[in-house]
Amino acid sequence: MKNGQKIDLGLTGYDELFMTEQERHENRLPKIYDIPLSEIDDFPNHPFKVRLDEDMDQLVQSVKDRGVIVPITLRQKDDGRYEIVSGHRRKKACELAGFDTIRAEIRDLTRDEAIILMVESNLQRSVILPSEKAFSYKMRLDAMARQGQRTDLTCDPVGHKLPGMKSVEYLAEVSPDSKTQVQRYIRLTELIPTLLDVVDEGRIGMRPAVELSYLSKDEQSALADAMSYMDCTPSHDQAIRMRKMSGEGKLTPEAIEAIMGEVKPNQREKISFRADRLRQYIPKNISPSQTEDYVMKALEHYSRYLEQVKKRNEAR
């Protein structure tokens, strides 16, 4: 298949007049092709990270053993190359497995239709970082707005409208988050990368992070510096006060340092772990809300094991 050569995605309605019912049915089935990896580009500004972790190792081994079971989804660009809509991890696994091609379905999609499908397919992941949700929700919301150019927007790539439903409300309907939570995630896109990384690591919660997103970029940079050398993160109350001072033009680096230097009420030492480091040791059937209980039980089990080892050593 040469660059610049368009794939025929189906027969015309005239051709279908001479088909049997079975042939018409088969003609409407997805067309699967073996596409060279060298002709496939990543989706522009793809918000979901492809991690080289234990899950990727397992996917690479699966690809080596059985190939790509579920084809990836591509759209063909004007220059004849292809763009991934769904399947960045599968493509990476094929590269790591040493494959030259990958099974793919070619969809005839506009850029905005592709964005909507890309976000929907990736939101099915078991572990999604706050930054990934933030930028994916914003990309989808912008795409929906461009599709309709009004507040009641397209609900699917073929153009079905939901009368009277605003874009953010519909986004909440088709996502695992409420309207308020979707809006909070989208606010996170206003954070500088340094602060957004801290949110991904779980060291700053959603609500204080949203308050901090209203600070200017310079104020956020000053806060990031203060957090680094003072080794602390702002509470929700501190974030609210910093936002208020920012609106009044009073949030200087000195003011940020003074606020961050406060001893928080009922402050207790907290230990945080990055979610992606923990997940590699936790079964996939354990949901994020069950993670703490699972880790505590694992620690209790390990503690009992160490106690047994100690007793056996003392008995010798």
N, C-alpha and C positions, 0 to 999 in steps of 0.2 A: 504494500500500500504506500503510495507516494504522498509526500507533503503537498497540500493544495488540492488533493483529490477528495471530493465530498463522498461520503458513504450514502448509498441509497437506503433510506430509512423505511421504505414501504412503497407499495404500488399505489397508483392513482385510483380514484373512485371509478373511473371508466374501466380500468382493468378488472376491478372487482365484479363488474357486471357478468363476466364470463367465468367466475369461480363457483365451485361448489360451496356449500355451507361450511364444510370442514376446512376447505382451503382458505375461506375468509377468516375462520377462527385462527388458523395457524399463522395467517398473515398479520394478525393483530398481536401475536405473542412477541415478547421482547426479542430483539435480534442481538445475539451475542457474538462478539468478534475477539480474536486474539490481536491485541494492539501492542506494538513495540513500546517498551518503557521509555525509550529515548525520545518518543514523540508525545509524551504526556507531561504536562506542566501542572504544578500545584495550583490550587485555587488562590487567586490574589487576596492577600491579607487574611488568610485562613486563620480563624481565631482559636482553633483546637490544636493543641500541641501533640506531636508524635514523639512519645517517650521511648527511649531504648532501655526498657526495664524487663522484669521477669515475664510480664504478659507478652511483650514483643518477642522474647526468646521462644515462648510457647507457640506464638503465631507463626514464627519462622519455621519451627519444626513441623507444625501442622501443614504449612505450605509445601515443605519438602516431601512430606509423606503423602498428602492427598491433593496437592494443588490448591488453587483458590476455589472454594466451594461456592461462595456467593460472589458473582461478578461485581466489579466496581462500576460506578456510574460516571460516564464522561459526557461532556458536550464538545462539539467540534467548533473551533474558532475560525475566524475569517481567513487566517493564514494557513489553514489545513491541519494545524496541530490540535491536540486535545487538552482539555482542562478537567481536572478531577472535581466532580461534584460530591461524590461519596466514595470513600475508600482509600484515604491517604495512608492509613496504617497497613492495609493490605498491599498497597503498592510498595511501601518501604520494606515490608516483609519479603516480597518477591525480589527486590534488589538485594537484600541481605542473603537470600537463599540462592542467589546467582542466576535467577531467571532473566530472560531477555524480553519476554512478553507477558501479558496478563489478560485474563478473560474480562471483557467489559461490555456493558450495555451502553449504546450511544443514544442519548436523549436530545431531542430538538428543543432546546430551552434558551430563552433570553437570559441575560446576565442576572436580572432580578429574580426570575423564576428559579434559576440555579442557586441563588443565595438562599431562597426560602427552602428549597429541597435540601441543600447542604446543612442548614441549621437544624431542620427537623430530624435528619438522619443521625446527626452527631449528638443530639440531646438524648439519645437512647443509651449513651454510655453509662456505665455504673459509677464511674468517678469523673466528676467534672469540676475543674477549678473555678473559683469565683470570676477570675479574669476571663476565662473561656466563655462562661455564660454571659458576662457583661458585654463583650464585643460581638458575640453571636446574636444576642437579642437586639443590639443596636443595628447590626447589619441587616437583620431581618426586618426590623421596624422601618428602616430607611427604604428598603426594597419594596415593602408593601405600600409605603407612601408614594413612591415613584410610580408604582403600577396604577394606583387609582387617582393620584393627585388630589385626594380629598380624604376626609376622616373615616369614611366607611370603605374599607379596603378589601382587596382580593384575599380570599381565604385559601386558595390553592393555586398551583401553577397553571391551571387551565382557565382561570379568570372568573370563577364563581364568586359573587359578591354576598356579603352579609349585611343587609340593609340596616342602617342605624347603629351598627356596632363599630366603635372606634378601634383603631389598629392595636393599641396597647391592651384593650379589653379582649380582643380576639387572640392576641399573643398569649395572654394569661389562660384563655380557654384551651389552647392546644399545647401548653407547656406544663411542667410540674409545679410551677410557681404561681402565686396569686398576682393580681394586678399591681398591688403595692410592692411586692417583692421584685417583680419584673422591673418596675420603675427604679427601685433601689439598685438593682444590678446595673442598669443602664447608666446610672449616676457614677458608677465605679470607673467608667471609661474616661472620666475627667481627672482621675488620679494620675500622678506621674508614675513611671514604671517602678521606681524604688519603693514607693508606698504600696503599689498594687502587688508587688512581690510579697510584702509583709502580710497583706490580706490573704494571698494564696497560701502562705505558710500557717495561717490560722492565728497569728499573733495580734491581729486587729479584727474585731468583729464587724459584722455588716453595718450595724447602725452607726457606730463611730466613724467607720470608713465613709459612709454617705455624708456625714457632716463635714469631714475633711475634704471631700470632693469639691466643696464650695470655696475652698481657699484658692488663692491665685497660685500659679506655678512656682513663683519665687517663694511664697509662704510655705508651700508644700516642701520645697527643697530645703528651706531652713528647718522645718520640722523633721525631715528625714535626717539631717545632720545632727540635730539635738537627740533624736532617738538613738542614733548610732553611738555617740560618745557618752550619753547618759545611760545607755543600755536599758531603755524602758519604752513602753508604748502608751499612747493616751487612752484614758477611759472615755466612756460615752459622755460623761459630764464635762470632761476637759475638752473634748472635741466640740461640744456645743458652744462652750465659752470661746474657743478659738474662732469658730465660725462667726459668732456675734462680734468679736473684736475685729475680725477681718472686714466685716460689713461696715464697721465704724472707722476703718482705716487706722486702727491702733495695734494691729498684730505685728509687732516688730520681732526680730530674732531674739531680743532680750526678753520680750513678753512671753514668747514661746518657751524659752529656757526656764523662766520663772514658773510657768504653769506645769511644765513637765517635771520640775524639781519637787513638786508637792508630794507629800505622802498621801496615798489614796486611802480613804476610809476602809477599814476592815481588810487592808491589803494583806494578801497571803502570797507566798511564793507559788508560782505556777510553772509547770513544765509543759512545753509545747513540742509537738512532733509534726513534721511535714506529712501531709496526708499521703503523698505518693511514696514516701519511705515506709509507712506502716502498711499500706495496701498490699505490698508484695508478700507479706507474711499472713494476711488475713484471707480466709476463703471468700470466694465471690458471692456466696449466698448470705454473707453477713453484711447488712446494710450499714450506711454511715451512722445511723442512730444507735445501732447495736455494737458499734466498734469499741466504745469505752468498756462495756461489760465484758466483751470478748478479751480485751487486753488485760483487764483485771483478773479474770479467771486464769489466763495464761501465766500471769505473774504469780498468782497463788499456787498454781501447779508447780512452777519452777522453784518457788520458795520451799515447798514441801520436799521437792527433789533434793535441794541443797541440804535441807535438814537431815534427810535420810542418809546422804553421803557423809555428813559430819558425824552422825551416830555410828555408822559402819567404821569410819576411821578411828573413832574413839574406842571402839570395842576391840580393835586389833592389839 
